[in-house]
């Protein structure tokens, strides 16, 4: 086990939980961006940019919701969310968008196809698996999701 700061060990279960929390916001934005981009017939680049932007917005928003409930002012809550989620969301976005672009025709398949939805689900699952060790490493150094734990 690694340690948060110098006091708290970081288990794989803690890293999975932090990554699942991050994946929730990331997936909401990613799916919404892919659906909107595909429905509007945006080029792949436009769909990816929209998905990434929405993933960050929803990821930060979910973290901020809890931190604001703990009583932090908005600016401070935003700082905590940026510190907690930026690396995690970035890793997830690189992985899931790479998969969506690598699977031939996935983005262009259309919302009514299994190819689109299975590729998107697979991309998010792979992003989760890759991001768990990243979050464990960050948390073990008092970074990433470790900065949020004091507000839960």
N, CA, C and O atoms as a GROMACS GRO file, in nm:
protein
  608
    1UNK      N    1   0.082  -0.119   0.000
    1UNK     CA    2   0.000   0.000   0.000
    1UNK      C    3   0.086   0.125   0.000
    1UNK      O    4   0.192   0.129   0.063
    2UNK      N    5   0.040   0.226  -0.071
    2UNK     CA    6   0.108   0.355  -0.068
    2UNK      C    7   0.039   0.442   0.035
    2UNK      O    8  -0.065   0.403   0.090
    3UNK      N    9   0.095   0.559   0.063
    3UNK     CA   10   0.040   0.644   0.167
    3UNK      C   11  -0.007   0.777   0.111
    3UNK      O   12   0.059   0.837   0.026
    4UNK      N   13  -0.123   0.824   0.160
    4UNK     CA   14  -0.171   0.958   0.130
    4UNK      C   15  -0.100   1.048   0.228
    4UNK      O   16  -0.106   1.028   0.349
    5UNK      N   17  -0.031   1.149   0.175
    5UNK     CA   18   0.051   1.233   0.263
    5UNK      C   19   0.151   1.141   0.328
    5UNK      O   20   0.229   1.074   0.259
    6UNK      N   21   0.151   1.137   0.462
    6UNK     CA   22   0.235   1.042   0.533
    6UNK      C   23   0.154   0.958   0.630
    6UNK      O   24   0.210   0.882   0.708
    7UNK      N   25   0.020   0.971   0.624
    7UNK     CA   26  -0.060   0.909   0.728
    7UNK      C   27  -0.149   0.795   0.681
    7UNK      O   28  -0.165   0.696   0.753
    8UNK      N   29  -0.207   0.806   0.563
    8UNK     CA   30  -0.310   0.711   0.526
    8UNK      C   31  -0.266   0.622   0.411
    8UNK      O   32  -0.224   0.673   0.307
    9UNK      N   33  -0.275   0.489   0.427
    9UNK     CA   34  -0.238   0.401   0.316
    9UNK      C   35  -0.341   0.408   0.204
    9UNK      O   36  -0.460   0.430   0.228
   10UNK      N   37  -0.295   0.389   0.081
   10UNK     CA   38  -0.382   0.390  -0.036
   10UNK      C   39  -0.391   0.248  -0.089
   10UNK      O   40  -0.295   0.195  -0.145
   11UNK      N   41  -0.505   0.188  -0.072
   11UNK     CA   42  -0.526   0.053  -0.122
   11UNK      C   43  -0.574   0.058  -0.268
   11UNK      O   44  -0.612   0.164  -0.318
   12UNK      N   45  -0.570  -0.057  -0.332
   12UNK     CA   46  -0.624  -0.065  -0.467
   12UNK      C   47  -0.773  -0.036  -0.465
   12UNK      O   48  -0.826   0.023  -0.559
   13UNK      N   49  -0.842  -0.077  -0.359
   13UNK     CA   50  -0.986  -0.050  -0.348
   13UNK      C   51  -1.012   0.100  -0.342
   13UNK      O   52  -1.106   0.149  -0.405
   14UNK      N   53  -0.929   0.175  -0.268
   14UNK     CA   54  -0.945   0.320  -0.263
   14UNK      C   55  -0.920   0.382  -0.400
   14UNK      O   56  -0.992   0.472  -0.442
   15UNK      N   57  -0.819   0.333  -0.469
   15UNK     CA   58  -0.788   0.385  -0.602
   15UNK      C   59  -0.901   0.354  -0.700
   15UNK      O   60  -0.936   0.437  -0.783
   16UNK      N   61  -0.958   0.233  -0.690
   16UNK     CA   62  -1.072   0.198  -0.776
   16UNK      C   63  -1.191   0.288  -0.747
   16UNK      O   64  -1.258   0.335  -0.840
   17UNK      N   65  -1.218   0.314  -0.619
   17UNK     CA   66  -1.331   0.399  -0.582
   17UNK      C   67  -1.312   0.541  -0.634
   17UNK      O   68  -1.405   0.600  -0.688
   18UNK      N   69  -1.193   0.596  -0.619
   18UNK     CA   70  -1.163   0.730  -0.670
   18UNK      C   71  -1.177   0.734  -0.822
   18UNK      O   72  -1.230   0.831  -0.877
   19UNK      N   73  -1.131   0.630  -0.888
   19UNK     CA   74  -1.138   0.624  -1.034
   19UNK      C   75  -1.282   0.609  -1.079
   19UNK      O   76  -1.322   0.668  -1.180
   20UNK      N   77  -1.360   0.531  -1.007
   20UNK     CA   78  -1.502   0.516  -1.039
   20UNK      C   79  -1.575   0.649  -1.026
   20UNK      O   80  -1.659   0.683  -1.109
   21UNK      N   81  -1.542   0.724  -0.922
   21UNK     CA   82  -1.602   0.857  -0.904
   21UNK      C   83  -1.567   0.946  -1.023
   21UNK      O   84  -1.653   1.014  -1.078
   22UNK      N   85  -1.441   0.944  -1.060
   22UNK     CA   86  -1.394   1.026  -1.174
   22UNK      C   87  -1.459   0.978  -1.303
   22UNK      O   88  -1.499   1.058  -1.387
   23UNK      N   89  -1.469   0.847  -1.320
   23UNK     CA   90  -1.528   0.790  -1.441
   23UNK      C   91  -1.674   0.831  -1.456
   23UNK      O   92  -1.721   0.850  -1.568
   24UNK      N   93  -1.744   0.846  -1.346
   24UNK     CA   94  -1.885   0.883  -1.353
   24UNK      C   95  -1.902   1.017  -1.425
   24UNK      O   96  -1.977   1.027  -1.522
   25UNK      N   97  -1.832   1.119  -1.378
   25UNK     CA   98  -1.841   1.249  -1.443
   25UNK      C   99  -1.786   1.247  -1.584
   25UNK      O  100  -1.844   1.305  -1.676
   26UNK      N  101  -1.674   1.180  -1.599
   26UNK     CA  102  -1.608   1.171  -1.729
   26UNK      C  103  -1.701   1.101  -1.829
   26UNK      O  104  -1.715   1.147  -1.943
   27UNK      N  105  -1.764   0.993  -1.788
   27UNK     CA  106  -1.850   0.916  -1.878
   27UNK      C  107  -1.975   0.995  -1.916
   27UNK      O  108  -2.020   0.989  -2.031
   28UNK      N  109  -2.032   1.069  -1.822
   28UNK     CA  110  -2.148   1.151  -1.855
   28UNK      C  111  -2.113   1.248  -1.967
   28UNK      O  112  -2.185   1.258  -2.066
   29UNK      N  113  -2.002   1.318  -1.950
   29UNK     CA  114  -1.959   1.414  -2.052
   29UNK      C  115  -1.918   1.348  -2.182
   29UNK      O  116  -1.952   1.397  -2.290
   30UNK      N  117  -1.846   1.239  -2.172
   30UNK     CA  118  -1.798   1.167  -2.290
   30UNK      C  119  -1.916   1.114  -2.372
   30UNK      O  120  -1.922   1.135  -2.494
   31UNK      N  121  -2.009   1.048  -2.306
   31UNK     CA  122  -2.125   0.991  -2.376
   31UNK      C  123  -2.208   1.104  -2.437
   31UNK      O  124  -2.247   1.096  -2.554
   32UNK      N  125  -2.235   1.207  -2.359
   32UNK     CA  126  -2.312   1.320  -2.409
   32UNK      C  127  -2.245   1.384  -2.531
   32UNK      O  128  -2.310   1.414  -2.630
   33UNK      N  129  -2.113   1.404  -2.522
   33UNK     CA  130  -2.040   1.461  -2.635
   33UNK      C  131  -2.043   1.373  -2.758
   33UNK      O  132  -2.062   1.422  -2.869
   34UNK      N  133  -2.025   1.243  -2.739
   34UNK     CA  134  -2.030   1.150  -2.852
   34UNK      C  135  -2.169   1.147  -2.914
   34UNK      O  136  -2.183   1.146  -3.037
   35UNK      N  137  -2.272   1.146  -2.830
   35UNK     CA  138  -2.410   1.143  -2.881
   35UNK      C  139  -2.441   1.272  -2.957
   35UNK      O  140  -2.494   1.267  -3.068
   36UNK      N  141  -2.409   1.386  -2.899
   36UNK     CA  142  -2.437   1.515  -2.964
   36UNK      C  143  -2.358   1.527  -3.094
   36UNK      O  144  -2.412   1.562  -3.199
   37UNK      N  145  -2.227   1.498  -3.086
   37UNK     CA  146  -2.142   1.508  -3.205
   37UNK      C  147  -2.187   1.416  -3.316
   37UNK      O  148  -2.187   1.455  -3.433
   38UNK      N  149  -2.224   1.294  -3.281
   38UNK     CA  150  -2.269   1.197  -3.381
   38UNK      C  151  -2.405   1.238  -3.438
   38UNK      O  152  -2.426   1.233  -3.559
   39UNK      N  153  -2.496   1.278  -3.350
   39UNK     CA  154  -2.629   1.319  -3.396
   39UNK      C  155  -2.623   1.440  -3.488
   39UNK      O  156  -2.700   1.450  -3.583
   40UNK      N  157  -2.532   1.533  -3.459
   40UNK     CA  158  -2.518   1.653  -3.543
   40UNK      C  159  -2.432   1.630  -3.667
   40UNK      O  160  -2.421   1.717  -3.753
   41UNK      N  161  -2.372   1.512  -3.676
   41UNK     CA  162  -2.289   1.480  -3.792
   41UNK      C  163  -2.157   1.556  -3.792
   41UNK      O  164  -2.101   1.583  -3.898
   42UNK      N  165  -2.107   1.590  -3.673
   42UNK     CA  166  -1.979   1.660  -3.664
   42UNK      C  167  -1.868   1.568  -3.714
   42UNK      O  168  -1.878   1.446  -3.708
   43UNK      N  169  -1.762   1.629  -3.763
   43UNK     CA  170  -1.642   1.551  -3.799
   43UNK      C  171  -1.589   1.488  -3.672
   43UNK      O  172  -1.621   1.532  -3.561
   44UNK      N  173  -1.507   1.386  -3.686
   44UNK     CA  174  -1.452   1.316  -3.570
   44UNK      C  175  -1.381   1.410  -3.474
   44UNK      O  176  -1.397   1.399  -3.352
   45UNK      N  177  -1.304   1.503  -3.528
   45UNK     CA  178  -1.230   1.597  -3.442
   45UNK      C  179  -1.326   1.682  -3.359
   45UNK      O  180  -1.303   1.704  -3.240
   46UNK      N  181  -1.433   1.728  -3.420
   46UNK     CA  182  -1.531   1.808  -3.348
   46UNK      C  183  -1.601   1.728  -3.240
   46UNK      O  184  -1.625   1.778  -3.130
   47UNK      N  185  -1.633   1.603  -3.270
   47UNK     CA  186  -1.697   1.516  -3.172
   47UNK      C  187  -1.604   1.490  -3.054
   47UNK      O  188  -1.646   1.493  -2.939
   48UNK      N  189  -1.477   1.464  -3.083
   48UNK     CA  190  -1.378   1.439  -2.977
   48UNK      C  191  -1.360   1.564  -2.890
   48UNK      O  192  -1.359   1.554  -2.767
   49UNK      N  193  -1.346   1.679  -2.952
   49UNK     CA  194  -1.329   1.803  -2.875
   49UNK      C  195  -1.450   1.827  -2.785
   49UNK      O  196  -1.434   1.862  -2.668
   50UNK      N  197  -1.569   1.810  -2.838
   50UNK     CA  198  -1.691   1.827  -2.758
   50UNK      C  199  -1.695   1.726  -2.643
   50UNK      O  200  -1.728   1.763  -2.531
   51UNK      N  201  -1.661   1.602  -2.670
   51UNK     CA  202  -1.662   1.498  -2.567
   51UNK      C  203  -1.561   1.528  -2.456
   51UNK      O  204  -1.593   1.513  -2.338
   52UNK      N  205  -1.442   1.568  -2.494
   52UNK     CA  206  -1.339   1.600  -2.394
   52UNK      C  207  -1.382   1.718  -2.309
   52UNK      O  208  -1.370   1.715  -2.187
   53UNK      N  209  -1.432   1.823  -2.373
   53UNK     CA  210  -1.475   1.941  -2.298
   53UNK      C  211  -1.585   1.906  -2.199
   53UNK      O  212  -1.581   1.947  -2.083
   54UNK      N  213  -1.684   1.830  -2.244
   54UNK     CA  214  -1.794   1.793  -2.154
   54UNK      C  215  -1.748   1.697  -2.044
   54UNK      O  216  -1.800   1.702  -1.932
   55UNK      N  217  -1.653   1.610  -2.074
   55UNK     CA  218  -1.600   1.520  -1.972
   55UNK      C  219  -1.535   1.599  -1.859
   55UNK      O  220  -1.556   1.568  -1.741
   56UNK      N  221  -1.457   1.699  -1.894
   56UNK     CA  222  -1.396   1.783  -1.791
   56UNK      C  223  -1.501   1.861  -1.713
   56UNK      O  224  -1.494   1.870  -1.591
   57UNK      N  225  -1.598   1.918  -1.783
   57UNK     CA  226  -1.703   1.996  -1.715
   57UNK      C  227  -1.778   1.909  -1.615
   57UNK      O  228  -1.794   1.948  -1.499
   58UNK      N  229  -1.825   1.793  -1.659
   58UNK     CA  230  -1.903   1.707  -1.570
   58UNK      C  231  -1.815   1.645  -1.461
   58UNK      O  232  -1.860   1.630  -1.348
   59UNK      N  233  -1.691   1.609  -1.494
   59UNK     CA  234  -1.600   1.555  -1.393
   59UNK      C  235  -1.574   1.654  -1.282
   59UNK      O  236  -1.584   1.620  -1.164
   60UNK      N  237  -1.540   1.776  -1.320
   60UNK     CA  238  -1.517   1.880  -1.219
   60UNK      C  239  -1.645   1.911  -1.142
   60UNK      O  240  -1.641   1.930  -1.021
   61UNK      N  241  -1.757   1.916  -1.211
   61UNK     CA  242  -1.884   1.950  -1.146
   61UNK      C  243  -1.922   1.850  -1.038
   61UNK      O  244  -1.968   1.888  -0.932
   62UNK      N  245  -1.901   1.721  -1.065
   62UNK     CA  246  -1.936   1.620  -0.964
   62UNK      C  247  -1.847   1.633  -0.841
   62UNK      O  248  -1.894   1.620  -0.728
   63UNK      N  249  -1.720   1.659  -0.862
   63UNK     CA  250  -1.630   1.678  -0.748
   63UNK      C  251  -1.666   1.804  -0.672
   63UNK      O  252  -1.670   1.804  -0.548
   64UNK      N  253  -1.693   1.910  -0.743
   64UNK     CA  254  -1.727   2.037  -0.679
   64UNK      C  255  -1.856   2.026  -0.598
   64UNK      O  256  -1.869   2.089  -0.493
   65UNK      N  257  -1.950   1.948  -0.647
   65UNK     CA  258  -2.077   1.931  -0.575
   65UNK      C  259  -2.054   1.885  -0.432
   65UNK      O  260  -2.110   1.941  -0.338
   66UNK      N  261  -1.971   1.784  -0.416
   66UNK     CA  262  -1.942   1.733  -0.282
   66UNK      C  263  -1.860   1.830  -0.199
   66UNK      O  264  -1.884   1.845  -0.079
   67UNK      N  265  -1.765   1.895  -0.262
   67UNK     CA  266  -1.678   1.989  -0.190
   67UNK      C  267  -1.756   2.114  -0.148
   67UNK      O  268  -1.735   2.166  -0.038
   68UNK      N  269  -1.845   2.160  -0.233
   68UNK     CA  270  -1.930   2.274  -0.196
   68UNK      C  271  -2.022   2.238  -0.080
   68UNK      O  272  -2.046   2.320   0.008
   69UNK      N  273  -2.073   2.115  -0.081
   69UNK     CA  274  -2.157   2.069   0.030
   69UNK      C  275  -2.080   2.068   0.162
   69UNK      O  276  -2.138   2.085   0.269
   70UNK      N  277  -1.949   2.047   0.154
   70UNK     CA  278  -1.866   2.046   0.274
   70UNK      C  279  -1.839   2.188   0.326
   70UNK      O  280  -1.779   2.205   0.432
   71UNK      N  281  -1.885   2.289   0.251
   71UNK     CA  282  -1.877   2.426   0.298
   71UNK      C  283  -1.769   2.512   0.237
   71UNK      O  284  -1.752   2.627   0.279
   72UNK      N  285  -1.696   2.462   0.139
   72UNK     CA  286  -1.592   2.544   0.075
   72UNK      C  287  -1.657   2.647  -0.016
   72UNK      O  288  -1.758   2.619  -0.080
   73UNK      N  289  -1.599   2.767  -0.023
   73UNK     CA  290  -1.647   2.865  -0.120
   73UNK      C  291  -1.616   2.818  -0.263
   73UNK      O  292  -1.529   2.734  -0.283
   74UNK      N  293  -1.688   2.872  -0.360
   74UNK     CA  294  -1.679   2.828  -0.499
   74UNK      C  295  -1.535   2.825  -0.552
   74UNK      O  296  -1.492   2.724  -0.607
   75UNK      N  297  -1.461   2.934  -0.536
   75UNK     CA  298  -1.324   2.940  -0.590
   75UNK      C  299  -1.235   2.831  -0.530
   75UNK      O  300  -1.157   2.768  -0.601
   76UNK      N  301  -1.248   2.811  -0.401
   76UNK     CA  302  -1.167   2.708  -0.335
   76UNK      C  303  -1.211   2.569  -0.381
   76UNK      O  304  -1.128   2.481  -0.402
   77UNK      N  305  -1.342   2.549  -0.396
   77UNK     CA  306  -1.395   2.420  -0.443
   77UNK      C  307  -1.346   2.392  -0.585
   77UNK      O  308  -1.312   2.278  -0.617
   78UNK      N  309  -1.342   2.494  -0.668
   78UNK     CA  310  -1.291   2.477  -0.804
   78UNK      C  311  -1.144   2.436  -0.802
   78UNK      O  312  -1.102   2.349  -0.879
   79UNK      N  313  -1.066   2.498  -0.714
   79UNK     CA  314  -0.925   2.462  -0.702
   79UNK      C  315  -0.907   2.318  -0.659
   79UNK      O  316  -0.819   2.249  -0.710
   80UNK      N  317  -0.989   2.273  -0.566
   80UNK     CA  318  -0.982   2.133  -0.520
   80UNK      C  319  -1.018   2.040  -0.636
   80UNK      O  320  -0.951   1.940  -0.658
   81UNK      N  321  -1.123   2.073  -0.709
   81UNK     CA  322  -1.166   1.989  -0.822
   81UNK      C  323  -1.057   1.982  -0.930
   81UNK      O  324  -1.031   1.875  -0.985
   82UNK      N  325  -0.996   2.095  -0.960
   82UNK     CA  326  -0.889   2.096  -1.060
   82UNK      C  327  -0.772   2.009  -1.015
   82UNK      O  328  -0.717   1.932  -1.094
   83UNK      N  329  -0.734   2.021  -0.889
   83UNK     CA  330  -0.623   1.942  -0.836
   83UNK      C  331  -0.657   1.794  -0.830
   83UNK      O  332  -0.573   1.709  -0.857
   84UNK      N  333  -0.782   1.764  -0.795
   84UNK     CA  334  -0.822   1.624  -0.777
   84UNK      C  335  -0.841   1.550  -0.908
   84UNK      O  336  -0.807   1.432  -0.917
   85UNK      N  337  -0.894   1.616  -1.008
   85UNK     CA  338  -0.944   1.544  -1.124
   85UNK      C  339  -0.869   1.563  -1.255
   85UNK      O  340  -0.888   1.484  -1.347
   86UNK      N  341  -0.788   1.664  -1.268
   86UNK     CA  342  -0.731   1.696  -1.399
   86UNK      C  343  -0.652   1.581  -1.461
   86UNK      O  344  -0.676   1.545  -1.576
   87UNK      N  345  -0.560   1.523  -1.387
   87UNK     CA  346  -0.479   1.415  -1.444
   87UNK      C  347  -0.566   1.293  -1.473
   87UNK      O  348  -0.553   1.231  -1.579
   88UNK      N  349  -0.654   1.259  -1.381
   88UNK     CA  350  -0.740   1.142  -1.398
   88UNK      C  351  -0.829   1.157  -1.520
   88UNK      O  352  -0.838   1.064  -1.602
   89UNK      N  353  -0.894   1.270  -1.535
   89UNK     CA  354  -0.981   1.291  -1.651
   89UNK      C  355  -0.899   1.292  -1.779
   89UNK      O  356  -0.940   1.235  -1.880
   90UNK      N  357  -0.784   1.356  -1.776
   90UNK     CA  358  -0.700   1.362  -1.895
   90UNK      C  359  -0.659   1.223  -1.942
   90UNK      O  360  -0.666   1.193  -2.062
   91UNK      N  361  -0.618   1.138  -1.849
   91UNK     CA  362  -0.580   1.001  -1.885
   91UNK      C  363  -0.700   0.928  -1.944
   91UNK      O  364  -0.689   0.862  -2.047
   92UNK      N  365  -0.814   0.939  -1.878
   92UNK     CA  366  -0.934   0.871  -1.928
   92UNK      C  367  -0.971   0.920  -2.068
   92UNK      O  368  -1.007   0.839  -2.154
   93UNK      N  369  -0.963   1.048  -2.090
   93UNK     CA  370  -1.001   1.104  -2.220
   93UNK      C  371  -0.905   1.060  -2.331
   93UNK      O  372  -0.948   1.031  -2.442
   94UNK      N  373  -0.778   1.054  -2.300
   94UNK     CA  374  -0.682   1.006  -2.401
   94UNK      C  375  -0.716   0.862  -2.439
   94UNK      O  376  -0.720   0.827  -2.557
   95UNK      N  377  -0.740   0.779  -2.338
   95UNK     CA  378  -0.768   0.638  -2.365
   95UNK      C  379  -0.900   0.620  -2.439
   95UNK      O  380  -0.904   0.557  -2.544
   96UNK      N  381  -1.010   0.676  -2.385
   96UNK     CA  382  -1.139   0.645  -2.447
   96UNK      C  383  -1.154   0.707  -2.586
   96UNK      O  384  -1.216   0.646  -2.673
   97UNK      N  385  -1.099   0.824  -2.608
   97UNK     CA  386  -1.108   0.881  -2.743
   97UNK      C  387  -1.016   0.812  -2.842
   97UNK      O  388  -1.048   0.801  -2.960
   98UNK      N  389  -0.901   0.766  -2.794
   98UNK     CA  390  -0.812   0.688  -2.881
   98UNK      C  391  -0.882   0.560  -2.927
   98UNK      O  392  -0.874   0.523  -3.044
   99UNK      N  393  -0.950   0.494  -2.833
   99UNK     CA  394  -1.023   0.372  -2.870
   99UNK      C  395  -1.134   0.403  -2.971
   99UNK      O  396  -1.149   0.333  -3.071
  100UNK      N  397  -1.211   0.509  -2.944
  100UNK     CA  398  -1.321   0.543  -3.035
  100UNK      C  399  -1.269   0.576  -3.176
  100UNK      O  400  -1.334   0.546  -3.275
  101UNK      N  401  -1.152   0.637  -3.183
  101UNK     CA  402  -1.094   0.668  -3.314
  101UNK      C  403  -1.027   0.547  -3.377
  101UNK      O  404  -1.020   0.537  -3.500
  102UNK      N  405  -0.978   0.455  -3.294
  102UNK     CA  406  -0.907   0.337  -3.345
  102UNK      C  407  -1.001   0.229  -3.397
  102UNK      O  408  -0.964   0.153  -3.487
  103UNK      N  409  -1.121   0.221  -3.341
  103UNK     CA  410  -1.216   0.121  -3.388
  103UNK      C  411  -1.276   0.171  -3.519
  103UNK      O  412  -1.346   0.273  -3.521
  104UNK      N  413  -1.249   0.102  -3.628
  104UNK     CA  414  -1.295   0.150  -3.758
  104UNK      C  415  -1.446   0.177  -3.762
  104UNK      O  416  -1.527   0.088  -3.738
  105UNK      N  417  -1.481   0.301  -3.793
  105UNK     CA  418  -1.621   0.339  -3.809
  105UNK      C  419  -1.701   0.360  -3.683
  105UNK      O  420  -1.821   0.385  -3.690
  106UNK      N  421  -1.638   0.351  -3.566
  106UNK     CA  422  -1.714   0.358  -3.440
  106UNK      C  423  -1.786   0.490  -3.422
  106UNK      O  424  -1.906   0.492  -3.393
  107UNK      N  425  -1.716   0.600  -3.440
  107UNK     CA  426  -1.780   0.730  -3.420
  107UNK      C  427  -1.886   0.755  -3.527
  107UNK      O  428  -1.990   0.813  -3.499
  108UNK      N  429  -1.860   0.712  -3.648
  108UNK     CA  430  -1.952   0.737  -3.759
  108UNK      C  431  -2.063   0.632  -3.771
  108UNK      O  432  -2.149   0.643  -3.858
  109UNK      N  433  -2.061   0.532  -3.684
  109UNK     CA  434  -2.156   0.420  -3.696
  109UNK      C  435  -2.301   0.462  -3.673
  109UNK      O  436  -2.393   0.400  -3.726
  110UNK      N  437  -2.320   0.566  -3.596
  110UNK     CA  438  -2.458   0.609  -3.568
  110UNK      C  439  -2.506   0.560  -3.434
  110UNK      O  440  -2.462   0.457  -3.383
  111UNK      N  441  -2.598   0.637  -3.377
  111UNK     CA  442  -2.646   0.610  -3.241
  111UNK      C  443  -2.729   0.482  -3.231
  111UNK      O  444  -2.746   0.428  -3.122
  112UNK      N  445  -2.780   0.434  -3.341
  112UNK     CA  446  -2.863   0.314  -3.338
  112UNK      C  447  -2.787   0.186  -3.363
  112UNK      O  448  -2.848   0.082  -3.389
  113UNK      N  449  -2.653   0.191  -3.357
  113UNK     CA  450  -2.575   0.072  -3.388
  113UNK      C  451  -2.503   0.016  -3.265
  113UNK      O  452  -2.465   0.090  -3.174
  114UNK      N  453  -2.487  -0.114  -3.266
  114UNK     CA  454  -2.412  -0.179  -3.158
  114UNK      C  455  -2.265  -0.138  -3.164
  114UNK      O  456  -2.200  -0.126  -3.060
  115UNK      N  457  -2.213  -0.116  -3.284
  115UNK     CA  458  -2.072  -0.078  -3.297
  115UNK      C  459  -2.043   0.049  -3.218
  115UNK      O  460  -1.944   0.056  -3.145
  116UNK      N  461  -2.127   0.150  -3.233
  116UNK     CA  462  -2.107   0.276  -3.160
  116UNK      C  463  -2.109   0.252  -3.010
  116UNK      O  464  -2.016   0.292  -2.940
  117UNK      N  465  -2.214   0.189  -2.960
  117UNK     CA  466  -2.232   0.175  -2.815
  117UNK      C  467  -2.133   0.077  -2.752
  117UNK      O  468  -2.085   0.102  -2.641
  118UNK      N  469  -2.103  -0.032  -2.820
  118UNK     CA  470  -2.005  -0.127  -2.766
  118UNK      C  471  -1.865  -0.067  -2.766
  118UNK      O  472  -1.787  -0.090  -2.673
  119UNK      N  473  -1.832   0.010  -2.870
  119UNK     CA  474  -1.701   0.077  -2.873
  119UNK      C  475  -1.691   0.179  -2.761
  119UNK      O  476  -1.588   0.189  -2.695
  120UNK      N  477  -1.797   0.256  -2.740
  120UNK     CA  478  -1.796   0.357  -2.634
  120UNK      C  479  -1.786   0.291  -2.496
  120UNK      O  480  -1.709   0.336  -2.411
  121UNK      N  481  -1.865   0.186  -2.474
  121UNK     CA  482  -1.858   0.116  -2.346
  121UNK      C  483  -1.720   0.054  -2.323
  121UNK      O  484  -1.665   0.063  -2.213
  122UNK      N  485  -1.665  -0.007  -2.426
  122UNK     CA  486  -1.532  -0.066  -2.416
  122UNK      C  487  -1.424   0.038  -2.392
  122UNK      O  488  -1.330   0.015  -2.317
  123UNK      N  489  -1.440   0.154  -2.457
  123UNK     CA  490  -1.340   0.260  -2.439
  123UNK      C  491  -1.341   0.312  -2.296
  123UNK      O  492  -1.235   0.341  -2.239
  124UNK      N  493  -1.459   0.325  -2.238
  124UNK     CA  494  -1.468   0.373  -2.099
  124UNK      C  495  -1.417   0.267  -2.000
  124UNK      O  496  -1.352   0.301  -1.901
  125UNK      N  497  -1.445   0.141  -2.028
  125UNK     CA  498  -1.394   0.034  -1.941
  125UNK      C  499  -1.241   0.030  -1.945
  125UNK      O  500  -1.178   0.018  -1.840
  126UNK      N  501  -1.184   0.040  -2.062
  126UNK     CA  502  -1.038   0.041  -2.073
  126UNK      C  503  -0.979   0.165  -2.005
  126UNK      O  504  -0.876   0.156  -1.939
  127UNK      N  505  -1.044   0.278  -2.021
  127UNK     CA  506  -0.997   0.401  -1.955
  127UNK      C  507  -0.996   0.384  -1.804
  127UNK      O  508  -0.903   0.429  -1.737
  128UNK      N  509  -1.097   0.318  -1.750
  128UNK     CA  510  -1.102   0.292  -1.605
  128UNK      C  511  -0.984   0.206  -1.563
  128UNK      O  512  -0.914   0.240  -1.467
  129UNK      N  513  -0.960   0.096  -1.633
  129UNK     CA  514  -0.852   0.003  -1.598
  129UNK      C  515  -0.716   0.072  -1.602
  129UNK      O  516  -0.633   0.051  -1.513
  130UNK      N  517  -0.692   0.154  -1.702
  130UNK     CA  518  -0.564   0.224  -1.715
  130UNK      C  519  -0.548   0.332  -1.608
  130UNK      O  520  -0.437   0.358  -1.562
  131UNK      N  521  -0.658   0.396  -1.569
  131UNK     CA  522  -0.651   0.510  -1.477
  131UNK      C  523  -0.641   0.469  -1.331
  131UNK      O  524  -0.591   0.548  -1.250
  132UNK      N  525  -0.685   0.351  -1.294
  132UNK     CA  526  -0.676   0.308  -1.153
  132UNK      C  527  -0.532   0.317  -1.100
  132UNK      O  528  -0.511   0.378  -0.996
  133UNK      N  529  -0.432   0.258  -1.167
  133UNK     CA  530  -0.295   0.270  -1.112
  133UNK      C  531  -0.243   0.414  -1.112
  133UNK      O  532  -0.164   0.452  -1.026
  134UNK      N  533  -0.287   0.495  -1.208
  134UNK     CA  534  -0.247   0.635  -1.211
  134UNK      C  535  -0.300   0.705  -1.085
  134UNK      O  536  -0.227   0.777  -1.018
  135UNK      N  537  -0.428   0.682  -1.055
  135UNK     CA  538  -0.487   0.744  -0.936
  135UNK      C  539  -0.424   0.692  -0.807
  135UNK      O  540  -0.404   0.768  -0.713
  136UNK      N  541  -0.391   0.564  -0.802
  136UNK     CA  542  -0.326   0.510  -0.683
  136UNK      C  543  -0.191   0.576  -0.661
  136UNK      O  544  -0.156   0.613  -0.549
  137UNK      N  545  -0.117   0.591  -0.769
  137UNK     CA  546   0.014   0.655  -0.761
  137UNK      C  547   0.000   0.800  -0.714
  137UNK      O  548   0.074   0.843  -0.625
  138UNK      N  549  -0.092   0.874  -0.772
  138UNK     CA  550  -0.114   1.013  -0.732
  138UNK      C  551  -0.158   1.023  -0.586
  138UNK      O  552  -0.104   1.104  -0.510
  139UNK      N  553  -0.254   0.942  -0.548
  139UNK     CA  554  -0.306   0.946  -0.411
  139UNK      C  555  -0.197   0.911  -0.310
  139UNK      O  556  -0.192   0.968  -0.201
  140UNK      N  557  -0.111   0.818  -0.346
  140UNK     CA  558  -0.001   0.780  -0.258
  140UNK      C  559   0.098   0.892  -0.235
  140UNK      O  560   0.179   0.886  -0.142
  141UNK      N  561   0.092   0.993  -0.317
  141UNK     CA  562   0.180   1.110  -0.303
  141UNK      C  563   0.102   1.232  -0.254
  141UNK      O  564   0.153   1.344  -0.259
  142UNK      N  565  -0.022   1.210  -0.207
  142UNK     CA  566  -0.104   1.320  -0.155
  142UNK      C  567  -0.161   1.408  -0.263
  142UNK      O  568  -0.200   1.522  -0.236
  143UNK      N  569  -0.168   1.358  -0.385
  143UNK     CA  570  -0.217   1.436  -0.499
  143UNK      C  571  -0.343   1.371  -0.556
  143UNK      O  572  -0.389   1.268  -0.506
  144UNK      N  573  -0.399   1.432  -0.659
  144UNK     CA  574  -0.517   1.375  -0.723
  144UNK      C  575  -0.633   1.370  -0.626
  144UNK      O  576  -0.662   1.466  -0.556
  145UNK      N  577  -0.698   1.257  -0.622
  145UNK     CA  578  -0.817   1.242  -0.538
  145UNK      C  579  -0.787   1.250  -0.389
  145UNK      O  580  -0.879   1.265  -0.308
  146UNK      N  581  -0.662   1.241  -0.352
  146UNK     CA  582  -0.626   1.254  -0.210
  146UNK      C  583  -0.664   1.390  -0.156
  146UNK      O  584  -0.694   1.403  -0.037
  147UNK      N  585  -0.664   1.494  -0.240
  147UNK     CA  586  -0.697   1.628  -0.192
  147UNK      C  587  -0.846   1.644  -0.162
  147UNK      O  588  -0.885   1.738  -0.095
  148UNK      N  589  -0.928   1.552  -0.212
  148UNK     CA  590  -1.072   1.559  -0.188
  148UNK      C  591  -1.114   1.486  -0.062
  148UNK      O  592  -1.216   1.520  -0.002
  149UNK      N  593  -1.036   1.387  -0.020
  149UNK     CA  594  -1.076   1.300   0.091
  149UNK      C  595  -1.110   1.376   0.219
  149UNK      O  596  -1.198   1.333   0.294
  150UNK      N  597  -1.043   1.485   0.246
  150UNK     CA  598  -1.071   1.558   0.368
  150UNK      C  599  -1.207   1.625   0.367
  150UNK      O  600  -1.254   1.669   0.472
  151UNK      N  601  -1.272   1.634   0.250
  151UNK     CA  602  -1.402   1.700   0.240
  151UNK      C  603  -1.518   1.600   0.231
  151UNK      O  604  -1.633   1.641   0.217
  152UNK      N  605  -1.489   1.474   0.238
  152UNK     CA  606  -1.595   1.371   0.231
  152UNK      C  607  -1.648   1.342   0.370
  152UNK      O  608  -1.737   1.259   0.386
   0.00000   0.00000   0.00000
